[in-house]
Amino acid sequence: MLKLSNINGFYGRSHALQDVDLTIPAGKVTAILGRNGMGKTTLLRTLMGSMVRSTGAIELEGVRIDGLPTHLRARSGIAYVPQGREIIADFSVRQNILMGAFAGRGPRAIPPLALELFPYLAANLHRPGGVLSGGQQQQLALARALAAHPKVMLLDEPNEGIQPSVVEEIESAITRLNREFGMTMVLVEQNIDFARRVASHFAMFEKGSIVESGPIDRLTNEVVDRHMTF
Ligand SMILES: Nc1ncnc2c1ncn2[C@@H]1O[C@H](COP(=O)(O)OP(=O)(O)OP(=O)(O)O)[C@@H](O)[C@H]1O
């Protein structure tokens, strides 16, 4: 469903993604793994169209999208939950969620599912986004992405710096969105146990290239030790 062919990405002279070929299956969760600085975030930025310099082909359901600017990729069905969440502090929870609805391809309204998945948000729609905890902001970023009615959701380390009880809520939201609604997820993750629980496929990055990929049962301890221990 999402097919990347010969993707290269650059920051100035730094060659951050090198000849990446990857097929992300529809309706599955694919974990993007690797140590810090290996190119995982750059891959998501390339998919979203926010890299200044990248080359290669990206197909979404057989249609080339690599020539499209970011806002048209959002309209074509890709939503992004960035590392650091990028919540607008002075906007209310409601306004932050609606930002996703306006960027996306569905009705310009808060989807009931977002409020069902995250009851805290439902009860605090009027609060400014800036006063929420990190975990609540992460839920808000997921709700904002969901409001775009995406086919594919890109999630960059959604559990980073978040307390365990909220991690459980985020895990169950990801699992439900995938299993019940068939949403395709691309999940950048450092936590191998979490990746093994939620993902069915993986791609392991090392210095901008994919060194291992496939169904999650091929993510052996040996592969993890080789590419993720420090
Ligand atoms: N804005 C930038 N300008 C210059 N170099 C960058 C920029 N962002 C990332 N890089 C470099 O590109 C490479 C890949 O970075 P990237 O953020 O994609 O890694 P990552 O695997 O997502 O790691 P992390 O988990 O730390 O986010 C690294 O060498 C990084 O230093």
The ligand as an SDF file (V2000), in Angstrom:
LIG
                    3D

 31 33  0  0  0  0  0  0  0  0999 V2000
   17.6340   19.1160   10.8260 N   0  0  0  0  0  0  0  0  0  0  0  0
   18.7630   18.4240   10.6610 C   0  0  0  0  0  0  0  0  0  0  0  0
   19.8760   19.0080   10.1460 N   0  0  0  0  0  0  0  0  0  0  0  0
   21.0110   18.3090    9.9570 C   0  0  0  0  0  0  0  0  0  0  0  0
   21.1560   17.0000   10.2410 N   0  0  0  0  0  0  0  0  0  0  0  0
   20.0880   16.3600   10.7440 C   0  0  0  0  0  0  0  0  0  0  0  0
   18.8300   17.0320   10.9970 C   0  0  0  0  0  0  0  0  0  0  0  0
   17.9570   16.1280   11.5070 N   0  0  0  0  0  0  0  0  0  0  0  0
   18.6370   14.9630   11.5850 C   0  0  0  0  0  0  0  0  0  0  0  0
   19.9110   15.0960   11.1300 N   0  0  0  0  0  0  0  0  0  0  0  0
   20.9180   14.0240   11.0370 C   0  0  0  0  0  0  0  0  0  0  0  0
   20.4120   12.9970   10.1910 O   0  0  0  0  0  0  0  0  0  0  0  0
   20.7100   11.7080   10.7330 C   0  0  0  0  0  0  0  0  0  0  0  0
   19.4140   10.9320   10.9450 C   0  0  0  0  0  0  0  0  0  0  0  0
   18.6350   11.5930   11.9590 O   0  0  0  0  0  0  0  0  0  0  0  0
   17.1740   11.1130   12.3930 P   0  0  0  0  0  0  0  0  0  0  0  0
   16.5990   12.1650   13.2770 O   0  0  0  0  0  0  0  0  0  0  0  0
   16.4130   10.7180   11.1960 O   0  0  0  0  0  0  0  0  0  0  0  0
   17.5220    9.8260   13.2520 O   0  0  0  0  0  0  0  0  0  0  0  0
   16.5990    8.9260   14.1630 P   0  0  0  0  0  0  0  0  0  0  0  0
   16.9490    7.5340   13.8230 O   0  0  0  0  0  0  0  0  0  0  0  0
   15.1880    9.3550   14.0510 O   0  0  0  0  0  0  0  0  0  0  0  0
   17.1290    9.2320   15.6180 O   0  0  0  0  0  0  0  0  0  0  0  0
   16.3960    9.8150   16.9170 P   0  0  0  0  0  0  0  0  0  0  0  0
   15.8150    8.6340   17.5880 O   0  0  0  0  0  0  0  0  0  0  0  0
   17.5300   10.4270   17.6710 O   0  0  0  0  0  0  0  0  0  0  0  0
   15.3720   10.8200   16.4490 O   0  0  0  0  0  0  0  0  0  0  0  0
   21.5060   11.9450   12.0010 C   0  0  0  0  0  0  0  0  0  0  0  0
   22.8590   11.8610   11.6800 O   0  0  0  0  0  0  0  0  0  0  0  0
   21.1400   13.3580   12.3850 C   0  0  0  0  0  0  0  0  0  0  0  0
   22.1940   13.9710   13.0820 O   0  0  0  0  0  0  0  0  0  0  0  0
  1  2  1  0
  2  3  1  0
  2  7  2  0
  3  4  2  0
  4  5  1  0
  5  6  2  0
  6  7  1  0
  6 10  1  0
  7  8  1  0
  8  9  2  0
  9 10  1  0
 10 11  1  0
 11 12  1  0
 11 30  1  0
 12 13  1  0
 13 14  1  0
 13 28  1  0
 14 15  1  0
 15 16  1  0
 16 17  2  0
 16 18  1  0
 16 19  1  0
 19 20  1  0
 20 21  2  0
 20 22  1  0
 20 23  1  0
 23 24  1  0
 24 25  2  0
 24 26  1  0
 24 27  1  0
 28 29  1  0
 28 30  1  0
 30 31  1  0
M  END
$$$$
